[in-house]
């Protein structure tokens, strides 16, 4: 007996995983199915949070293929704030126990989360300092504009020599600032002109236009008492106008828009017969770039590196039945993956990441595997 994507989504809505869920399945033949359950319509504009990282990676790699950036050039040419870095003698050392860095931060370091900046999952003086100067990452929106943020980050030492360790997230905030300076203008306008418009991603940006705010659903969080709304529908940080420069922040998007992006990657970096991303760069993007010595227990959550690698803005499965699958998730309950055969999947909710949402992702990925016999979804598909 086969199980449909719609049945999985309906089941998760019924059990309270999320008030509404959108599922997308893309087949190698070019067909795309968008399925909705609960109160999240197919055209909802959602907070994709860290699913921004693959988009920024592609934007950076397009500048590489255009000759405006090189993967191993120091970024301090555009980001002088990051020149003459200091490095903690050990990641848990006092904040002033530092030495000069011997390796400059490069674009490759940013794309691979090996710059020396990032989330500190283990308590330390550096972790406390990041909380103190408002650069610590969490579910809350960024607390300051890009120039102020990168200056605050630059005032802190690196946790390790660039390239020798792995820490999540902050490298991509730096990448956004870098891209804005390379293009010498608005990052959002550059992304729209260089990537979003060519791919038909009409609703993707750093904020939702005020006239489209009715399409932004509420953001939610699981608590002991059930789901709690943490940001109202049609309001809040994600609605235009932006409070400050958001080059270091994260995007909003739709199922159709992100499906266009995923389809481009799934078809070898091509869209409508044109090369968007050079195949050699795409191969690097989806190949594990992190040395085994950097995959330490204190780099991310327990078990993350078991059969997992990290390329440019995406994680990939390096072993098991789905070896070669790559993609990434967003903290507000979103996920996507691409398989070597050219199929892909996307799950969109607006519930903070936790056991319930992770279970949703696993169930959708299982039912989407060819061996599971996914049926075409009936009513509810668009």
Number of C-alpha atoms within 10 A of each C-alpha: 6 10 15 18 30 24 14 17 24 18 15 22 18 14 10 14 25 28 19 22 27 28 26 25 23 22 16 15 9 11 10 19 17 22 24 25 25 17 14 22 18 22 17 23 28 27 31 25 20 22 25 22 27 23 20 22 24 24 20 24 25 19 19 17 15 10 9 12 18 17 16 12 13 19 25 16 13 15 17 10 17 20 15 15 22 22 23 23 19 13 21 16 14 13 21 14 13 17 14 14 18 12 14 19 26 19 26 21 28 28 28 27 27 28 30 27 27 26 22 22 14 15 10 15 16 24 20 14 17 20 12 10 14 15 21 20 17 9 10 8 13 20 16 18 16 21 15 12 20 20 12 16 22 18 15 20 24 26 29 21 23 24 21 18 25 28 24 19 19 23 25 29 22 25 23 26 23 23 23 20 16 18 13 11 11 16 25 20 14 16 18 19 12 15 18 22 13 14 21 15 20 14 24 23 22 24 22 27 17 14 10 14 19 15 20 26 22 20 21 22 19 19 8 6 6 11 17 14 14 14 16 12 15 19 16 15 16 25 21 16 12 14 12 12 18 22 24 24 21 24 22 22 26 23 23 21 19 24 24 19 20 24 26 20 21 24 19 18 22 17 18 9 8 10 12 23 22 16 15 11 17 19 15 12 24 23 20 21 19 20 13 11 9 15 20 16 13 16 19 18 11 10 10 13 18 11 12 19 23 26 24 28 26 25 25 24 21 19 13 9 8 13 14 20 21 26 24 20 25 21 19 24 29 28 24 24 21 23 19 15 12 19 24 27 25 25 25 30 28 28 26 22 19 14 11 17 24 16 13 23 20 11 15 22 20 15 19 22 15 9 9 14 14 18 14 14 17 12 9 14 17 14
